[in-house]
Amino acid sequence: MNDTAQVKTEIMTAKDAAVFLNISYWKLTDMAKKRQIPHFRAGSRLLFRVDSLKEWISNQEVASMQQEEFRSPEVVKLRRIQ
């Protein structure tokens, strides 16, 4: 594989990244605008590196597990009705 083809597979357009993440194009562009997901711009084009997206996914999984662990020991108190 030549260098140009390898670079093309490492960088995705917003449409390709949305398919990769299984979310809508509009949700992805909104997340990028809010700086919630790693991206960069080339002129007006919104681009995403595959490695950055994979790392972002891993970080999201870790963060969600930490939140669940924080909530799991929660004890619910029942209120007695008189």
C-alpha positions, 0 to 999 in steps of 0.5 A, spaced: 500 500 500 502 506 498 503 512 503 497 516 499 492 510 500 494 509 507 493 516 509 486 516 506 484 510 510 487 514 516 483 520 515 475 520 514 470 525 512 464 527 517 460 522 513 464 516 513 466 518 521 458 518 522 457 511 519 463 509 523 460 511 529 453 509 527 451 516 529 447 521 524 452 526 520 448 532 524 449 529 531 457 528 529 457 535 526 454 538 532 459 534 537 465 537 533 462 544 534 461 543 541 468 540 541 466 533 544 469 529 539 476 529 536 477 533 529 480 538 525 478 542 519 481 543 512 478 549 510 471 548 511 471 540 511 471 537 517 475 531 518 477 525 523 483 521 524 481 513 525 486 513 531 483 519 534 476 516 534 478 509 536 481 512 542 476 517 544 471 511 544 475 507 549 475 513 553 468 514 553 467 506 555 472 507 561 468 514 563 461 510 563 464 504 567 467 509 572 460 513 572 456 506 573 461 504 579 460 510 582 452 509 582 452 502 583 453 502 591 447 507 592 442 505 597 435 507 596 431 509 602 424 507 602 419 512 605 414 510 610 407 512 608 403 513 614 
